[in-house]
Amino acid sequence: MDPASSAYPDGRGYLAACTMGLPTFATRDAVARDLDRWSRGDAAAGDYSGAVERGRGHAARLLGTEPSRIAIGSQVSVFVGFAAASLPTGAEVLCVDGDFSSVVAPFLARDDLQVRHVPLAALADAIGSRTALVAVSLVQSATGDVADLDAISRAARTAGALLVVDTTQATGWLPTTRIDADLVVCHAYKWLGAPRGAAFASFGDRALAEFTPQAAGWYSGADPWASCYGPDLHLADDAHRFDVSPAWHAWVGAEVALGFAAALDLESVRRHDVGLANAFRAGIGLEASVSAIVTWPDADGDDLRALTANGITASGRAGRARVAFHLWNDEEDVTSALRALLRAASRVR
């Protein structure tokens, strides 16, 4: 058994890392110990800062940067909101048609921006001299399609546009240490297997200079425990000023989950995950892809119901059935899912 797969409780038939990841034994146990300490009254508020800062360091490794450039929080949309708030009236924002709402909604919430949506494959070519900012998920939630970030980054740099990249559906199975973007955002509850409520972002030079920490609070200071009261504004000099007060219990688990992922050879993880995904694609007549997420048309939800009825945990998004393969999966999961779909097809005939 692969050492990485043995780190998880039984994930047989769980093909939903793209919806909610599974915790390792170590992550589960860390959260359980924390809840036990809390219930006994032994948890100390200051102790949680250690877990948060260690988690920040792991996040930096996963995004290929320094901890001083990492901000922590609980939701991706808050970090994207910093970018949206920084734009002048009338600025053109370029998004992907059908991208996840957290990457798009902060810009749409401003009625004074010109937001355009284009297909993922056309994004790089659509960036022009009028484009102020480009926002894109590295891996699309609804389809599993992987963006050509090299081409998108080159086009954004040529146009002088800011680039915001969401890696929530990538970090954990796809290496994300060499992304040329001004803001990289990620929530850790999917492929990283952390509790929901632990998100992080990497700020480039331009984002640090141009974005305003409009969600500034007590955790935005260089020493949060000295930033608890006014009347002065306490802001750190680095990306920590964009911190949103952490969900303590979530970060106890996130510290362990991020540390586990940061220690993996993510190129090997990518080969494992995509290999299983392509075996499944071959079984349903789809061409091979570079994504660990597989989706196909399922407007009536028949295929999703068939998978569920046969003990397979999958999901449906935007009229498509969706499965994902990660470290706890193996060839048996591919076979079981294909068999479930074959049985359903046979009944229809």
C-alpha positions as CSV (number, residue, x, y, z in Angstrom):
1,M,0.0,0.0,0.0
2,D,1.2,3.5,-0.9
3,P,2.3,5.3,2.3
4,A,0.3,8.4,1.3
5,S,-2.9,6.4,0.8
6,S,-2.5,4.6,4.1
7,A,-2.6,7.9,5.9
8,Y,-6.3,8.1,5.3
9,P,-9.3,6.2,6.9
10,D,-11.1,4.0,4.4
11,G,-12.0,6.1,1.4
12,R,-13.4,3.2,-0.8
13,G,-15.9,4.6,-3.2
14,Y,-15.4,8.2,-2.2
15,L,-14.9,10.1,-5.5
16,A,-15.6,13.6,-4.2
17,A,-12.4,15.3,-3.3
18,C,-13.6,18.1,-5.6
19,T,-16.5,18.6,-3.2
20,M,-15.0,17.9,0.2
21,G,-11.8,16.2,0.9
22,L,-11.2,13.5,3.5
23,P,-9.0,14.0,6.5
24,T,-5.9,11.9,7.2
25,F,-5.9,10.0,10.5
26,A,-3.5,12.7,11.8
27,T,-5.9,15.6,10.9
28,R,-8.9,13.8,12.4
29,D,-7.0,13.1,15.6
30,A,-5.7,16.7,15.9
31,V,-9.2,18.0,15.6
32,A,-10.5,15.5,18.1
33,R,-7.8,16.3,20.7
34,D,-8.5,20.0,20.3
35,L,-12.3,19.5,20.8
36,D,-11.5,17.5,23.9
37,R,-9.2,20.2,25.3
38,W,-11.9,22.8,24.6
39,S,-14.6,20.8,26.3
40,R,-12.4,20.4,29.4
41,G,-11.7,24.1,29.5
42,D,-8.0,23.5,28.8
43,A,-7.9,25.3,25.5
44,A,-6.0,28.7,25.6
45,A,-6.7,31.3,22.9
46,G,-3.1,32.2,22.5
47,D,-2.1,28.6,21.8
48,Y,-4.1,28.7,18.6
49,S,-1.7,31.3,17.1
50,G,1.0,28.6,16.9
51,A,-1.1,26.3,14.8
52,V,-2.1,29.2,12.5
53,E,1.5,30.3,12.0
54,R,2.7,26.7,11.3
55,G,-0.2,26.4,8.8
56,R,0.8,29.6,7.2
57,G,4.3,28.2,6.7
58,H,2.9,25.1,5.0
59,A,0.6,27.2,2.8
60,A,3.7,29.1,1.7
61,R,5.4,25.9,0.7
62,L,2.4,24.8,-1.3
63,L,2.3,28.1,-3.2
64,G,6.0,28.4,-3.6
65,T,6.5,31.6,-1.6
66,E,7.4,33.0,1.8
67,P,5.2,33.0,4.9
68,S,5.4,36.9,4.9
69,R,3.4,36.8,1.6
70,I,0.7,34.6,2.9
71,A,-2.6,35.8,4.4
72,I,-4.9,33.5,6.2
73,G,-8.7,33.6,6.5
74,S,-11.8,31.5,6.1
75,Q,-13.2,32.1,2.6
76,V,-11.7,32.6,-0.9
77,S,-14.3,35.3,-1.7
78,V,-12.9,37.6,1.0
79,F,-9.5,37.6,-0.6
80,V,-10.9,38.1,-4.1
81,G,-12.9,41.0,-2.6
82,F,-9.7,42.8,-1.8
83,A,-8.8,42.7,-5.5
84,A,-12.3,43.8,-6.5
85,A,-12.3,46.7,-4.1
86,S,-9.0,48.0,-5.5
87,L,-10.2,48.6,-9.0
88,P,-11.2,52.1,-10.3
89,T,-14.7,52.8,-11.6
90,G,-15.2,51.5,-15.1
91,A,-12.3,49.0,-15.0
92,E,-12.6,46.0,-17.2
93,V,-12.5,42.6,-15.4
94,L,-12.2,39.4,-17.5
95,C,-13.6,36.2,-16.0
96,V,-14.3,32.7,-17.3
97,D,-17.8,31.8,-18.3
98,G,-19.1,29.4,-15.7
99,D,-16.3,29.9,-13.2
100,F,-17.0,29.4,-9.5
101,S,-19.0,32.2,-7.9
102,S,-16.4,33.1,-5.3
103,V,-14.0,34.1,-8.1
104,V,-16.6,36.1,-9.9
105,A,-19.2,37.5,-7.5
106,P,-16.9,40.1,-5.7
107,F,-16.5,41.9,-9.1
108,L,-20.2,41.6,-10.0
109,A,-21.2,43.0,-6.7
110,R,-19.7,46.3,-7.9
111,D,-22.1,47.8,-10.4
112,D,-19.4,50.2,-11.7
113,L,-17.1,47.6,-13.2
114,Q,-17.2,46.2,-16.7
115,V,-17.1,42.4,-16.2
116,R,-16.7,40.2,-19.2
117,H,-17.1,36.4,-19.3
118,V,-15.4,34.3,-22.0
119,P,-14.8,30.6,-22.4
120,L,-11.7,29.3,-20.6
121,A,-9.9,28.4,-23.9
122,A,-10.4,31.9,-25.1
123,L,-9.2,33.7,-22.0
124,A,-5.6,34.5,-22.9
125,D,-6.6,35.8,-26.3
126,A,-9.3,38.0,-24.8
127,I,-7.0,39.9,-22.6
128,G,-6.3,43.3,-24.1
129,S,-5.1,46.8,-23.4
130,R,-8.4,47.7,-21.6
131,T,-8.3,44.8,-19.3
132,A,-7.5,45.8,-15.7
133,L,-7.8,42.4,-14.0
134,V,-8.2,38.8,-15.0
135,A,-9.7,36.3,-12.5
136,V,-9.6,32.5,-13.2
137,S,-9.7,29.2,-11.4
138,L,-6.7,27.1,-12.3
139,V,-9.0,24.1,-12.4
140,Q,-12.7,24.7,-13.2
141,S,-15.1,23.4,-10.6
142,A,-18.0,22.5,-13.0
143,T,-15.9,20.8,-15.7
144,G,-12.5,20.0,-14.3
145,D,-10.8,21.8,-17.2
146,V,-7.3,23.0,-16.4
147,A,-6.4,26.6,-17.4
148,D,-3.3,27.3,-19.5
149,L,-1.9,29.6,-16.9
150,D,1.4,30.2,-18.7
151,A,-0.4,31.7,-21.7
152,I,-2.8,33.6,-19.4
153,S,0.0,35.0,-17.3
154,R,2.0,36.1,-20.4
155,A,-1.1,37.9,-21.8
156,A,-1.9,39.6,-18.5
157,R,1.7,40.8,-18.1
158,T,1.8,42.1,-21.6
159,A,-1.5,44.0,-21.0
160,G,-0.4,45.3,-17.6
161,A,-3.4,43.6,-16.1
162,L,-3.6,42.2,-12.6
163,L,-4.1,38.4,-12.4
164,V,-6.0,36.6,-9.7
165,V,-5.9,32.8,-9.6
166,D,-7.9,30.4,-7.5
167,T,-6.2,27.1,-6.8
168,T,-8.9,25.5,-4.6
169,Q,-9.5,22.7,-7.1
170,A,-5.8,22.2,-7.8
171,T,-3.6,22.6,-4.7
172,G,-3.2,19.1,-3.2
173,W,-3.1,17.1,-6.5
174,L,-1.5,19.6,-8.9
175,P,1.8,21.4,-8.1
176,T,1.1,25.1,-7.6
177,T,4.5,26.5,-6.7
178,R,5.2,28.3,-9.9
179,I,2.2,30.5,-10.6
180,D,2.9,33.9,-12.0
181,A,0.0,35.9,-10.5
182,D,-0.6,38.9,-8.4
183,L,-3.0,37.1,-6.0
184,V,-3.3,33.3,-5.6
185,V,-6.2,32.2,-3.4
186,C,-7.1,28.7,-2.0
187,H,-9.5,27.1,0.3
188,A,-8.1,24.0,2.0
189,Y,-11.2,21.8,2.5
190,K,-11.1,20.1,-0.8
191,W,-8.0,18.3,-2.1
192,L,-6.0,19.3,1.0
193,G,-8.4,17.6,3.4
194,A,-8.6,20.4,6.0
195,P,-11.7,21.4,7.9
196,R,-13.8,24.0,6.2
197,G,-13.0,27.4,7.4
198,A,-9.3,27.5,6.5
199,A,-8.3,29.5,3.5
200,F,-5.1,31.3,2.5
201,A,-3.8,33.6,-0.2
202,S,-0.4,34.6,-1.6
203,F,0.1,38.3,-2.4
204,G,2.6,39.5,-5.0
205,D,4.3,42.8,-5.0
206,R,1.6,44.7,-6.9
207,A,-1.2,43.3,-4.8
208,L,0.7,44.2,-1.6
209,A,1.1,47.8,-2.9
210,E,-2.3,48.3,-4.4
211,F,-4.9,46.4,-2.4
212,T,-6.4,47.8,0.8
213,P,-7.1,45.4,3.7
214,Q,-10.8,46.4,4.0
215,A,-11.5,43.4,6.3
216,A,-8.8,44.6,8.7
217,G,-9.3,43.4,12.3
218,W,-7.4,42.5,15.3
219,Y,-5.5,39.7,13.5
220,S,-4.2,42.2,10.8
221,G,-1.5,43.6,13.0
222,A,2.1,42.4,13.2
223,D,1.3,41.2,16.7
224,P,-2.4,40.3,16.8
225,W,-2.5,40.2,20.6
226,A,-1.4,43.8,20.6
227,S,-3.9,44.9,18.0
228,C,-7.1,44.1,19.9
229,Y,-8.2,47.7,20.7
230,G,-8.5,51.1,19.1
231,P,-8.3,53.9,18.5
232,D,-5.2,53.3,16.4
233,L,-5.1,51.2,13.2
234,H,-2.7,48.3,13.6
235,L,-1.5,46.8,10.3
236,A,1.4,44.5,9.6
237,D,3.9,45.6,6.9
238,D,3.5,42.3,4.9
239,A,0.6,40.2,3.7
240,H,-0.4,39.5,7.3
241,R,-2.3,42.8,7.1
242,F,-4.8,41.0,4.9
243,D,-5.4,38.3,7.6
244,V,-8.9,37.6,8.6
245,S,-9.3,36.4,12.2
246,P,-8.8,32.6,12.0
247,A,-11.4,30.0,12.8
248,W,-9.3,28.4,15.5
249,H,-10.6,24.8,15.5
250,A,-10.4,24.7,11.7
251,W,-6.8,25.8,11.7
252,V,-5.8,23.1,14.2
253,G,-6.8,20.6,11.5
254,A,-5.6,22.7,8.7
255,E,-2.1,22.9,10.1
256,V,-1.8,19.1,10.0
257,A,-3.5,18.7,6.7
258,L,-1.4,21.4,5.0
259,G,1.8,20.0,6.5
260,F,1.0,16.5,5.2
261,A,0.3,17.9,1.6
262,A,3.4,20.1,1.7
263,A,5.6,17.1,2.4
264,L,4.3,15.1,-0.5
265,D,5.8,14.8,-4.0
266,L,2.8,16.5,-5.7
267,E,4.0,15.5,-9.2
268,S,3.6,11.9,-8.1
269,V,0.2,12.7,-6.7
270,R,-0.7,14.3,-10.0
271,R,0.3,11.2,-11.9
272,H,-1.7,8.9,-9.5
273,D,-4.8,11.0,-9.6
274,V,-4.8,11.8,-13.3
275,G,-4.0,8.1,-14.1
276,L,-7.1,6.9,-12.3
277,A,-9.2,9.7,-13.9
278,N,-8.1,8.7,-17.4
279,A,-8.8,5.1,-16.7
280,F,-12.3,6.1,-15.8
281,R,-12.5,8.3,-18.9
282,A,-11.5,5.4,-21.1
283,G,-14.2,3.3,-19.6
284,I,-17.0,5.8,-20.4
285,G,-15.6,6.7,-23.9
286,L,-14.0,10.0,-23.1
287,E,-10.6,11.2,-24.3
288,A,-7.7,11.4,-21.9
289,S,-7.2,14.6,-20.0
290,V,-4.7,16.3,-17.7
291,S,-7.3,16.7,-14.9
292,A,-8.1,14.6,-11.8
293,I,-11.8,15.7,-12.2
294,V,-14.0,13.9,-14.7
295,T,-17.3,15.4,-15.7
296,W,-19.9,14.4,-18.4
297,P,-23.4,15.4,-19.4
298,D,-26.0,14.2,-16.9
299,A,-28.9,16.6,-17.2
300,D,-31.5,14.4,-15.5
301,G,-29.1,13.2,-12.9
302,D,-29.5,9.5,-13.8
303,D,-25.8,8.7,-13.8
304,L,-25.3,10.4,-10.4
305,R,-28.2,8.4,-9.0
306,A,-26.8,5.2,-10.3
307,L,-23.4,5.9,-8.7
308,T,-25.0,6.8,-5.4
309,A,-27.2,3.7,-5.4
310,N,-24.1,1.6,-5.8
311,G,-22.2,3.2,-2.9
312,I,-20.2,5.6,-4.9
313,T,-20.0,9.2,-3.5
314,A,-19.9,11.6,-6.4
315,S,-21.5,14.9,-7.2
316,G,-23.4,16.8,-9.9
317,R,-22.7,20.3,-11.1
318,A,-24.1,22.5,-13.9
319,G,-26.0,19.6,-15.5
320,R,-23.0,17.3,-15.4
321,A,-22.0,14.3,-13.3
322,R,-18.7,14.7,-11.6
323,V,-16.2,12.4,-10.0
324,A,-12.6,13.0,-8.7
325,F,-9.8,10.7,-7.9
326,H,-7.3,11.3,-5.1
327,L,-4.8,9.5,-2.8
328,W,-7.3,7.3,-1.1
329,N,-8.6,5.9,-4.4
330,D,-7.2,3.1,-6.5
331,E,-8.1,1.0,-9.6
332,E,-10.9,-0.8,-7.6
333,D,-12.7,2.5,-7.3
334,V,-12.5,3.0,-11.1
335,T,-13.9,-0.4,-11.7
336,S,-16.7,0.0,-9.2
337,A,-17.8,3.3,-10.7
338,L,-17.8,2.0,-14.2
339,R,-19.7,-1.1,-13.2
340,A,-22.4,1.1,-11.6
341,L,-22.8,3.1,-14.8
342,L,-22.9,-0.1,-16.9
343,R,-25.6,-1.6,-14.7
344,A,-27.7,1.5,-15.1
345,A,-27.2,1.6,-18.8
346,S,-28.2,-2.0,-19.1
347,R,-31.5,-1.4,-17.2
348,V,-32.3,1.5,-19.5
349,R,-32.0,-0.8,-22.5
